[in-house]
Amino acid sequence: MKTLAIRLEDEVHAQLALVAQLDGTTVTEEIRQAIEGHLARKRESGELSERASTVLAEIEQEAQAKKSAVQALFHQATSPPPKGRKGTSQPGS
C-alpha cells in the first residue's frame, strides 16, 4: 500500500470532512472511494483502451529488443574465440 500526500483548498477540505462526518467515514476513506470511482469510470468509458493497447505494444517491442540484446551478449560471451583470420600468421605455422 502506498501513502500519498495531497493539497486541498481549505473550502474543499471542509466540505470533504463534513461529507465524511455525515457518512460516518474518514476523509481518507472518502478520498479513496473518490479515486476508485474515478478509475472505474475511466475503465468503463473505454477512452484509455486504445492508448493502453499502444503502450502494451511498445512494452512488448522494448522487451523483445532487450531479450535480443541479452541473447546476443550471452552468445558472444559463450562462443569459443574465433580461429586465426586470413592473412595473419599463426604461431607454429
C-alpha positions in Angstrom: 0.0 0.0 0.0 1.3 3.5 -0.9 0.9 6.7 1.1 0.1 9.9 -0.7 0.0 13.5 0.4 -2.4 15.8 -1.4 -3.1 19.5 -1.1 -6.7 20.7 -0.9 -8.1 24.1 -0.8 -9.5 24.9 2.7 -13.1 25.0 1.5 -12.8 21.7 -0.4 -11.2 20.1 2.7 -14.0 21.5 4.9 -16.7 20.0 2.6 -14.9 16.7 2.4 -14.6 16.5 6.2 -18.3 17.3 6.5 -19.2 14.6 4.0 -17.1 12.1 5.8 -18.6 13.0 9.2 -22.2 12.7 7.8 -21.4 9.4 6.2 -19.6 8.1 9.3 -16.3 7.6 7.4 -12.9 9.3 7.3 -11.5 11.9 4.9 -9.0 9.2 3.8 -11.8 6.8 3.1 -13.8 9.4 1.1 -10.7 10.2 -0.9 -10.0 6.5 -1.6 -13.6 6.0 -2.7 -13.4 9.0 -5.0 -10.2 7.7 -6.6 -11.6 4.2 -7.1 -14.8 5.7 -8.6 -12.7 7.8 -11.0 -10.7 4.8 -12.1 -13.8 2.7 -12.6 -15.3 5.5 -14.8 -12.1 5.6 -16.9 -12.1 1.9 -17.4 -15.8 1.8 -18.3 -15.6 4.7 -20.7 -13.1 2.9 -22.9 -11.2 6.2 -23.6 -8.0 4.7 -22.3 -8.3 1.4 -24.1 -6.6 2.4 -27.3 -3.8 4.2 -25.6 -3.3 1.2 -23.3 -3.0 -1.1 -26.3 -0.4 1.2 -27.8 1.6 1.2 -24.6 1.4 -2.6 -24.3 2.7 -2.9 -27.9 5.6 -0.6 -27.0 6.4 -2.6 -23.9 6.5 -5.8 -26.0 8.8 -4.2 -28.6 11.1 -3.0 -25.9 11.1 -6.3 -24.1 11.9 -8.1 -27.4 14.8 -5.7 -28.1 16.2 -6.3 -24.6 15.8 -10.1 -25.0 17.7 -10.0 -28.3 20.5 -7.9 -26.8 20.8 -10.3 -23.9 20.8 -13.3 -26.2 23.4 -11.7 -28.4 25.6 -10.8 -25.5 25.3 -14.3 -24.0 26.0 -16.0 -27.3 29.2 -13.8 -27.8 30.3 -14.5 -24.2 30.0 -18.3 -24.5 31.2 -18.7 -28.1 34.7 -20.1 -28.5 37.1 -17.4 -29.7 37.4 -17.3 -33.4 40.3 -19.1 -35.1 43.0 -17.1 -36.8 42.0 -14.7 -39.5 43.0 -15.0 -43.1 46.3 -13.2 -43.8 47.6 -13.4 -40.2 50.3 -15.7 -39.2 49.5 -18.3 -36.7 52.1 -19.4 -34.2 53.6 -22.7 -35.3 52.7 -22.2 -39.0 
